[in-house]
Amino acid sequence: MCAGVPRTASEEGWVDISVPLRSGMVHWPDNPPVRIERMLDIEHGDVANVSTLSLGSHTGTHTGTHMDSPLHFVRGGEGIDRMPLDATMGRARVIEIQDPTSINPEELVPHGIGRGERILFKARNSALIWWTQDFIEDFVYISREAARYLAEREVRTVGVDYFSVGGFYKDGVETHQALLGAGIWVIEGLDLSGVEPGEHELICLPLKVEDDDGAPPGRSCAGEKNGIRSARRNRARRRPLRS
């Protein structure tokens, strides 16, 4: 997919909630850039098209839509290859955030978040088509207090619609430590612009990179992509989300 192209639900009701990778796309300021280059090209006389994808080195796996493993901020934490599949497959709840600055416990308490839930936060970030712009420093993030609240509620997975669960100027480290230290799996860089609040089915399977602190999502073995599907549609045939 090309950046900026509207995405709609498929005939099965799935909505792609990942953002497209492209050369030169926005990235976290101190992270390496994305480079996609054609190594072999049919137009230049080669027998096949073969491209190279470089996410940079070290933290380059934290670009676009991606996941954080506990190892990202926890010494001796589990790598992304140790993630249980059910952490990001199954019922998920999209909660729309009204606060234009950060996600706080006061806004979360009325939602009755419970143990084992997969929670995706849709803030004003989703409306910005942020992956086509320069880096936005004042994105909506999860405050350290909200992160601790989610850890206390023992949620399974948390997803946000910008690069980081923590803020750029505030709570970057503290929020990561609170979530990942509690064993919560984190999805960052989602595009929830086409998803309504409520219950959905989710599929988000990261690349299986051994002992790594994070990874972008890959395709499942059936060729389906990570995404989301409303759980209100055909409850008798629950299906997962793909991106």
N, C-alpha and C positions, 0 to 999 in steps of 0.2 A: 504493500500500500504506500501511497505517497502522502507526505505530511500535508495536512490541511484538507484532504479529501473527506467529505462527510461519510460516516459509516452507519449503516442501518442494520437492523436485525435480519438474520437470515430467515429462510423459509421455516426453519425449525424454532425460531424465536430467540436465537442466540445473538448476543451483541459483543463485538470485539472490544475489549477494554484496555488493550495495550496500545502503545504509541509506536509509530513506525521508526525504525532506525535509518538514518541517512548520514552521509558524510557531512561533517561540519555542524551537526545538530547541537542544540544547547546542551551543556553539561555542567556539572558542579564546578565552580571556578578553579579549584586546585586539582581537578581530575583530568586525566588525559582525554583528548578529543576522540570522536568516532571517525574512523576512516574505512570506506568501502571502495576498493579499487579493483578494476578488471585486470587480472593477470594474463589470461588468455582470452582472445576475442575473435569470434568467427568473422567479423567484419575486417579483421586484419590478417585473415588467412589461416587462423587456427581452426582445428577441427571441433572445438567446443568452447563455450563460454565458461570461464572459471574465475571467480572473484575471491579476493581476500577481505576478511573482516577483522579490523583491529579495534578493540575497545581500549587500547592503551595498555599500560602495565599496572600492577598492584590494584588500585581501587577502580580500574576501568570497568569492572563488572557492575558498578553502581551507576549505570547510564540508562536513560530511557526508562521503560518499565522493567523493574528488576526486583529481586528479593534480597533481604538481609538475613543471614543466619546468625545465631547467637555468637559465633566466633568473631563477628564483625566488631563487637565491643566487649566481649567477655573472654578473659584469658582462659584457655582450655575449653571454650564452648564448642558446641557441635558445628561442623561444617555443613554447607548446603547439601552435600551428598547424603547427609544423615536425616534429612527432613522426611518425616512420615508422609506418605501420599495423601492421607486424609486431612492433613493440615490445611491443604488448599483445594480440596475436592469435596463438594457437598453443599449443604445449605449455608447461605451467607446472608447477612442483613446489611443493606445500604442505609446509612443514617445521614440525613442532610444536616449540615452545620450552618447555623445562621450567623454566628459570631464572625466578623470579617477579619479578625486578627489571629485567634487561636482556638483550639478545642479545649474546653475546660470541664471539670466534673459537674458543675452546675447545669450544663446543657445536656450532659449524658445521663444523669440520675433518672429523669422522667422516662427514659427509654427502657429501663429495667434490664440492662445488659446482664446476661447470665454466664455461668461457667461453661467453657467449651465452645462458645460462639465464635463464628468468623464474622468480623465487623469491618465494613468498608466505609470510610468517611468521605462524603461528597461535600466539599466546601466550594467557595467561590473560585478556587483554582481551576475546577473543571470547565468553567465557562471561558477561560482565557485562551484555549487552544495553545497552551504554554509551550508545547514542543516545537512550535514554529517561530517562537520569539527568542529574544535574548534572555539571559538568566534573570529571574524575578526574585529580588531579595526579601520582599514582604509577603511571601506566600503564607497561607494559613497552615499552621502546624499543630501538633499535639503538645500541650503544655506538660511540664514534668508532673504536675499534680494530676492531670488526666491520665498520664501514662501509669502513674502509681495506682490510680483508681482502677484502670483496666487490668493491671497486674493483680490487684486484690480481688477483682471479679473473676480471675482465672480464665480470661478469654483465650481462645486457641490461636487466632490469627487476626492481625490488624492490617488494613490497607489504607493508603492515602493517595490523594490525587496531585502530588507533586514529588519532587526528588527525595524528600526527607521527612520522616516522622517528626523530627526535631526542627526547631527554627534555625534560620541563618545567623541571627544575632543573639538568640536566646534559646536555652534548653536543648541545644543540639546533642550534646553528649549525655546530659541527664535523662532525656526522654529515651534515647537509644538504650542506655544502661538499664532503665527501669523495665522496658518492654523485653529486651533480649535477655536480661538477667533473670526474668521470670519464665523464660522458655517460650515466649510468644514469638511466632514467626511473622515476619514483617514483609509486606508488599508495598513498594513505593513506585511512584510515577504512573499511576493509573489514569485512564481517561474515562471518567464517569459521566461525561456530558450527555450521553444518550441513554442513561440509566435512571429510572425513577427510584425514589426511596422505597424501602420495603424488603420483603424476602425474595431471594433469588437462589439459583443454583450456580455454583462457581467451579471452574477448572483453571488452575494456574500452576503449571508444572515447570519449574526452573531447570535449566541445563544442569546435568549431574557432573559438577566440577568437584573433584576430590579435595577434601579438606580446605574448601575455599570459604571466604567470608560473605560471598554473595554471588548471584548469577542472574542473567536475563532469562525470561521464560522461553521455553522451547515448545515445539509441537509434540502432541501426544502420539502414541504409536498408530492411532487410527487416522492421523492427519488432521485432527481437530485442533484448533488453536485455543489458547487461554481466553476465557470470556465469561459471559454472564447471561443467565436466562431467568425470566421471572418465574418464581415458584407458584404464582397464582394460576399460571397456564397449565392445564392438564396435570393436576396433582397426582393422578394415578400413574403417570409416566414421568417421574422426576428425572430430569436430565441435568448434567453439569454445565457451568459457564465456560466459555473459552475466550482467550484474548489473542 
